């Protein structure tokens, strides 16, 4: 009900032959505040940054992200953004930011 989870990843596409090139850095920061009884306020901030020509980040769709950061966040480029179709070209790119506040 309360706590913090922080994940930072650094990736490179330069070690193996690939259609993509460059490096990708991602931070996923989550804070949980217990309000009363079983009520929780969940805050999340995600930022991704890629150099050169990385596999693009993609926002959109309604697939629920897991409540907790998994052990392997490498190569994650798709992030849910309720109310937006995941096929929108405007929501793809080598950089992204996502913030959310949820009452649970």
N, CA and C atoms as an extended XYZ file, in Angstrom:
312
Properties=species:S:1:pos:R:3:atomname:S:1:resname:S:1:resid:I:1 pbc="F F F"
N         0.799       -1.205        0.000 N   UNK     1
C         0.000        0.000        0.000 CA  UNK     1
C         0.836        1.261        0.000 C   UNK     1
N         2.068        1.180        0.471 N   UNK     2
C         2.924        2.357        0.455 CA  UNK     2
C         4.343        1.923        0.115 C   UNK     2
N         5.068        2.809       -0.535 N   UNK     3
C         6.443        2.485       -0.884 CA  UNK     3
C         6.863        3.129       -2.190 C   UNK     3
N         8.014        2.682       -2.667 N   UNK     4
C         8.608        3.254       -3.880 CA  UNK     4
C         9.270        2.144       -4.669 C   UNK     4
N         9.169        2.252       -5.989 N   UNK     5
C         9.864        1.345       -6.906 CA  UNK     5
C        10.530        2.199       -7.974 C   UNK     5
N        11.802        1.969       -8.202 N   UNK     6
C        12.531        2.713       -9.223 CA  UNK     6
C        13.318        1.722      -10.062 C   UNK     6
N        13.211        1.884      -11.367 N   UNK     7
C        13.955        1.039      -12.293 CA  UNK     7
C        14.648        1.922      -13.312 C   UNK     7
N        15.924        1.639      -13.561 N   UNK     8
C        16.686        2.350      -14.578 CA  UNK     8
C        17.331        1.315      -15.475 C   UNK     8
N        17.223        1.510      -16.783 N   UNK     9
C        17.880        0.587      -17.706 CA  UNK     9
C        18.648        1.367      -18.760 C   UNK     9
N        19.743        0.778      -19.192 N   UNK    10
C        20.566        1.324      -20.264 CA  UNK    10
C        20.809        0.186      -21.246 C   UNK    10
N        20.532        0.434      -22.520 N   UNK    11
C        20.643       -0.601      -23.542 CA  UNK    11
C        21.456       -0.083      -24.725 C   UNK    11
N        22.028       -1.003      -25.476 N   UNK    12
C        22.723       -0.642      -26.701 CA  UNK    12
C        22.350       -1.621      -27.805 C   UNK    12
N        22.285       -1.110      -29.019 N   UNK    13
C        22.025       -1.950      -30.192 CA  UNK    13
C        23.297       -2.129      -31.016 C   UNK    13
N        24.410       -1.722      -30.468 N   UNK    14
C        25.643       -1.689      -31.238 CA  UNK    14
C        26.479       -2.954      -31.140 C   UNK    14
N        26.139       -3.874      -30.256 N   UNK    15
C        26.950       -5.079      -30.094 CA  UNK    15
C        26.652       -6.145      -31.145 C   UNK    15
N        25.417       -6.216      -31.574 N   UNK    16
C        25.003       -7.211      -32.558 CA  UNK    16
C        24.451       -6.514      -33.795 C   UNK    16
N        24.444       -7.208      -34.895 N   UNK    17
C        23.857       -6.662      -36.117 CA  UNK    17
C        22.353       -6.503      -35.915 C   UNK    17
N        21.832       -5.319      -36.237 N   UNK    18
C        20.423       -5.033      -35.980 CA  UNK    18
C        19.928       -3.969      -36.947 C   UNK    18
N        18.602       -3.873      -37.092 N   UNK    19
C        17.998       -2.811      -37.888 CA  UNK    19
C        18.051       -1.472      -37.154 C   UNK    19
N        18.341       -1.514      -35.857 N   UNK    20
C        18.359       -0.313      -35.025 CA  UNK    20
C        19.780       -0.019      -34.568 C   UNK    20
N        20.026        1.245      -34.205 N   UNK    21
C        21.345        1.624      -33.732 CA  UNK    21
C        21.210        2.611      -32.582 C   UNK    21
N        22.250        2.727      -31.800 N   UNK    22
C        22.247        3.690      -30.711 CA  UNK    22
C        21.998        3.059      -29.363 C   UNK    22
N        21.797        3.937      -28.398 N   UNK    23
C        21.566        3.520      -27.022 CA  UNK    23
C        20.188        4.004      -26.572 C   UNK    23
N        19.623        3.314      -25.581 N   UNK    24
C        18.319        3.678      -25.019 CA  UNK    24
C        18.437        3.666      -23.498 C   UNK    24
N        17.934        4.729      -22.879 N   UNK    25
C        17.918        4.849      -21.427 CA  UNK    25
C        16.468        5.030      -20.985 C   UNK    25
N        16.080        4.306      -19.945 N   UNK    26
C        14.704        4.386      -19.452 CA  UNK    26
C        14.713        4.416      -17.931 C   UNK    26
N        13.875        5.306      -17.368 N   UNK    27
C        13.651        5.313      -15.924 CA  UNK    27
C        12.153        5.189      -15.680 C   UNK    27
N        11.804        4.349      -14.729 N   UNK    28
C        10.404        4.119      -14.351 CA  UNK    28
C        10.327        4.291      -12.838 C   UNK    28
N         9.675        5.366      -12.405 N   UNK    29
C         9.601        5.719      -10.978 CA  UNK    29
C         8.147        5.628      -10.535 C   UNK    29
N         7.901        4.875       -9.462 N   UNK    30
C         6.539        4.708       -8.934 CA  UNK    30
C         6.535        4.964       -7.430 C   UNK    30
N         5.530        5.700       -6.987 N   UNK    31
C         5.345        5.998       -5.565 CA  UNK    31
C         3.939        5.557       -5.173 C   UNK    31
N         3.814        4.972       -3.983 N   UNK    32
C         2.527        4.506       -3.475 CA  UNK    32
C         2.319        5.072       -2.083 C   UNK    32
N         1.150        5.709       -1.881 N   UNK    33
C         0.819        6.319       -0.607 CA  UNK    33
C        -0.473        5.711       -0.083 C   UNK    33
N        -0.423        5.144        1.114 N   UNK    34
C        -1.634        4.611        1.732 CA  UNK    34
C        -2.431        5.775        2.297 C   UNK    34
N        -3.697        5.882        1.881 N   UNK    35
C        -4.541        6.988        2.321 CA  UNK    35
C        -5.355        6.613        3.546 C   UNK    35
N        -6.110        5.543        3.451 N   UNK    36
C        -6.918        5.060        4.570 CA  UNK    36
C        -7.369        3.648        4.246 C   UNK    36
N        -7.342        2.792        5.235 N   UNK    37
C        -7.738        1.396        5.059 CA  UNK    37
C        -7.047        0.791        3.834 C   UNK    37
N        -7.830        0.428        2.839 N   UNK    38
C        -7.304       -0.206        1.625 CA  UNK    38
C        -7.163        0.777        0.457 C   UNK    38
N        -7.211        2.070        0.704 N   UNK    39
C        -7.123        3.077       -0.347 CA  UNK    39
C        -5.667        3.498       -0.554 C   UNK    39
N        -5.277        3.591       -1.826 N   UNK    40
C        -3.895        3.930       -2.162 CA  UNK    40
C        -3.870        4.944       -3.291 C   UNK    40
N        -2.951        5.888       -3.202 N   UNK    41
C        -2.686        6.820       -4.283 CA  UNK    41
C        -1.374        6.367       -4.939 C   UNK    41
N        -1.442        6.083       -6.245 N   UNK    42
C        -0.275        5.594       -6.975 CA  UNK    42
C         0.162        6.645       -7.994 C   UNK    42
N         1.422        7.039       -7.936 N   UNK    43
C         1.999        8.005       -8.872 CA  UNK    43
C         3.060        7.289       -9.704 C   UNK    43
N         3.133        7.642      -10.983 N   UNK    44
C         4.113        7.007      -11.849 CA  UNK    44
C         4.681        8.030      -12.828 C   UNK    44
N         5.992        7.948      -13.043 N   UNK    45
C         6.668        8.759      -14.043 CA  UNK    45
C         7.629        7.856      -14.807 C   UNK    45
N         7.505        7.864      -16.129 N   UNK    46
C         8.390        7.072      -16.984 CA  UNK    46
C         8.981        8.008      -18.024 C   UNK    46
N        10.288        7.900      -18.230 N   UNK    47
C        10.937        8.668      -19.283 CA  UNK    47
C        11.884        7.752      -20.033 C   UNK    47
N        11.821        7.835      -21.361 N   UNK    48
C        12.714        7.071      -22.213 CA  UNK    48
C        13.410        7.987      -23.192 C   UNK    48
N        14.674        7.701      -23.456 N   UNK    49
C        15.473        8.531      -24.340 CA  UNK    49
C        16.376        7.635      -25.165 C   UNK    49
N        16.321        7.797      -26.485 N   UNK    50
C        17.157        6.995      -27.366 CA  UNK    50
C        18.017        7.864      -28.256 C   UNK    50
N        19.217        7.380      -28.566 N   UNK    51
C        20.124        8.089      -29.463 CA  UNK    51
C        20.060        7.448      -30.842 C   UNK    51
N        20.472        8.160      -31.829 N   UNK    52
C        20.568        7.682      -33.213 CA  UNK    52
C        19.235        7.126      -33.721 C   UNK    52
N        19.159        5.829      -33.968 N   UNK    53
C        17.973        5.206      -34.561 CA  UNK    53
C        17.557        3.966      -33.766 C   UNK    53
N        17.056        4.141      -32.529 N   UNK    54
C        16.655        2.981      -31.734 CA  UNK    54
C        15.281        2.476      -32.156 C   UNK    54
N        14.947        1.292      -31.690 N   UNK    55
C        13.567        0.838      -31.865 CA  UNK    55
C        12.686        1.846      -31.142 C   UNK    55
N        11.659        2.402      -31.805 N   UNK    56
C        10.902        3.518      -31.212 CA  UNK    56
C        10.032        3.110      -30.026 C   UNK    56
N         9.834        4.077      -29.131 N   UNK    57
C         8.864        3.922      -28.062 CA  UNK    57
C         7.478        4.067      -28.669 C   UNK    57
N         6.492        3.431      -28.056 N   UNK    58
C         5.123        3.510      -28.557 CA  UNK    58
C         4.176        3.669      -27.370 C   UNK    58
N         3.404        4.743      -27.384 N   UNK    59
C         2.386        4.979      -26.368 CA  UNK    59
C         1.017        4.683      -26.960 C   UNK    59
N         0.091        4.245      -26.128 N   UNK    60
C        -1.278        4.040      -26.581 CA  UNK    60
C        -1.798        2.672      -26.219 C   UNK    60
N        -3.087        2.530      -26.392 N   UNK    61
C        -3.735        1.263      -26.059 CA  UNK    61
C        -4.109        1.223      -24.593 C   UNK    61
N        -4.761        0.146      -24.225 N   UNK    62
C        -5.257        0.028      -22.856 CA  UNK    62
C        -4.784       -1.228      -22.162 C   UNK    62
N        -3.717       -1.822      -22.658 N   UNK    63
C        -3.175       -2.991      -21.977 CA  UNK    63
C        -2.609       -2.518      -20.650 C   UNK    63
N        -3.100       -3.085      -19.569 N   UNK    64
C        -2.683       -2.624      -18.251 CA  UNK    64
C        -1.234       -2.989      -17.984 C   UNK    64
N        -0.463       -1.999      -17.567 N   UNK    65
C         0.901       -2.281      -17.121 CA  UNK    65
C         0.813       -3.037      -15.808 C   UNK    65
N         1.821       -3.804      -15.536 N   UNK    66
C         1.813       -4.517      -14.274 CA  UNK    66
C         1.925       -3.503      -13.143 C   UNK    66
N         1.399       -3.864      -11.982 N   UNK    67
C         1.434       -2.961      -10.837 CA  UNK    67
C         2.851       -2.785      -10.316 C   UNK    67
N         3.712       -3.741      -10.587 N   UNK    68
C         5.067       -3.701      -10.061 CA  UNK    68
C         6.071       -3.821      -11.190 C   UNK    68
N         7.214       -3.249      -10.987 N   UNK    69
C         8.288       -3.336      -11.960 CA  UNK    69
C         8.795       -4.767      -11.973 C   UNK    69
N         8.904       -5.325      -13.151 N   UNK    70
C         9.413       -6.686      -13.249 CA  UNK    70
C        10.935       -6.665      -13.260 C   UNK    70
N        11.533       -7.823      -13.118 N   UNK    71
C        12.988       -7.902      -13.081 CA  UNK    71
C        13.611       -7.518      -14.412 C   UNK    71
N        12.918       -7.761      -15.513 N   UNK    72
C        13.500       -7.496      -16.825 CA  UNK    72
C        12.703       -6.435      -17.557 C   UNK    72
N        13.183       -5.200      -17.523 N   UNK    73
C        12.539       -4.106      -18.241 CA  UNK    73
C        13.268       -3.787      -19.535 C   UNK    73
N        14.268       -4.586      -19.888 N   UNK    74
C        15.029       -4.331      -21.100 CA  UNK    74
C        14.165       -4.525      -22.333 C   UNK    74
N        14.388       -3.687      -23.313 N   UNK    75
C        13.718       -3.761      -24.604 CA  UNK    75
C        12.218       -3.462      -24.527 C   UNK    75
N        11.756       -2.875      -23.447 N   UNK    76
C        10.345       -2.493      -23.362 CA  UNK    76
C        10.162       -1.159      -24.064 C   UNK    76
N         9.271       -1.126      -25.047 N   UNK    77
C         9.039        0.108      -25.794 CA  UNK    77
C         7.553        0.475      -25.861 C   UNK    77
N         6.663       -0.413      -25.456 N   UNK    78
C         5.225       -0.133      -25.511 CA  UNK    78
C         4.703        0.182      -24.116 C   UNK    78
N         3.962        1.289      -24.019 N   UNK    79
C         3.391        1.715      -22.748 CA  UNK    79
C         1.932        2.096      -22.962 C   UNK    79
N         1.060        1.617      -22.088 N   UNK    80
C        -0.364        1.896      -22.187 CA  UNK    80
C        -0.635        3.385      -21.974 C   UNK    80
N        -1.559        3.916      -22.747 N   UNK    81
C        -2.008        5.296      -22.598 CA  UNK    81
C        -3.500        5.285      -22.926 C   UNK    81
N        -4.301        5.151      -21.887 N   UNK    82
C        -5.749        4.999      -22.065 CA  UNK    82
C        -6.343        6.152      -22.863 C   UNK    82
N        -7.234        5.806      -23.771 N   UNK    83
C        -7.911        6.819      -24.568 CA  UNK    83
C        -7.237        7.110      -25.892 C   UNK    83
N        -6.074        6.524      -26.133 N   UNK    84
C        -5.343        6.746      -27.380 CA  UNK    84
C        -5.055        5.417      -28.053 C   UNK    84
N        -5.299        5.374      -29.348 N   UNK    85
C        -5.030        4.175      -30.131 CA  UNK    85
C        -3.524        3.940      -30.211 C   UNK    85
N        -3.105        2.700      -30.053 N   UNK    86
C        -1.665        2.420      -30.087 CA  UNK    86
C        -1.060        2.505      -31.482 C   UNK    86
N        -1.881        2.695      -32.497 N   UNK    87
C        -1.376        2.775      -33.869 CA  UNK    87
C        -1.086        4.214      -34.318 C   UNK    87
N        -1.291        5.205      -33.457 N   UNK    88
C        -1.071        6.595      -33.845 CA  UNK    88
C         0.415        6.888      -34.039 C   UNK    88
N         0.755        7.400      -35.207 N   UNK    89
C         2.152        7.711      -35.522 CA  UNK    89
C         2.698        8.822      -34.622 C   UNK    89
N         1.825        9.721      -34.153 N   UNK    90
C         2.252       10.831      -33.306 CA  UNK    90
C         2.735       10.356      -31.933 C   UNK    90
N         2.389        9.130      -31.564 N   UNK    91
C         2.759        8.602      -30.253 CA  UNK    91
C         3.910        7.603      -30.352 C   UNK    91
N         4.723        7.731      -31.388 N   UNK    92
C         5.907        6.888      -31.565 CA  UNK    92
C         7.126        7.779      -31.720 C   UNK    92
N         8.236        7.314      -31.194 N   UNK    93
C         9.452        8.098      -31.367 CA  UNK    93
C        10.590        7.582      -30.518 C   UNK    93
N        11.713        8.276      -30.603 N   UNK    94
C        12.886        7.833      -29.863 CA  UNK    94
C        12.956        8.421      -28.458 C   UNK    94
N        12.017        9.297      -28.123 N   UNK    95
C        11.912        9.852      -26.774 CA  UNK    95
C        10.464        9.825      -26.322 C   UNK    95
N        10.273        9.656      -25.017 N   UNK    96
C         8.903        9.672      -24.503 CA  UNK    96
C         8.908        9.988      -23.019 C   UNK    96
N         7.763       10.527      -22.560 N   UNK    97
C         7.506       10.752      -21.149 CA  UNK    97
C         6.060       10.366      -20.879 C   UNK    97
N         5.852        9.794      -19.730 N   UNK    98
C         4.517        9.365      -19.339 CA  UNK    98
C         4.383        9.567      -17.836 C   UNK    98
N         3.303       10.207      -17.414 N   UNK    99
C         3.035       10.398      -15.994 CA  UNK    99
C         1.595       10.018      -15.716 C   UNK    99
N         1.348        9.410      -14.569 N   UNK   100
C        -0.020        9.052      -14.224 CA  UNK   100
C        -0.225        9.135      -12.725 C   UNK   100
N        -1.483        9.383      -12.354 N   UNK   101
C        -1.923        9.381      -10.964 CA  UNK   101
C        -3.150        8.482      -10.919 C   UNK   101
N        -3.144        7.525      -10.013 N   UNK   102
C        -4.280        6.598       -9.887 CA  UNK   102
C        -4.718        6.522       -8.423 C   UNK   102
N        -6.025        6.490       -8.252 N   UNK   103
C        -6.603        6.239       -6.937 CA  UNK   103
C        -7.065        4.799       -6.944 C   UNK   103
N        -6.533        4.018       -6.044 N   UNK   104
C        -6.864        2.575       -6.016 CA  UNK   104
C        -7.546        2.258       -4.698 C   UNK   104
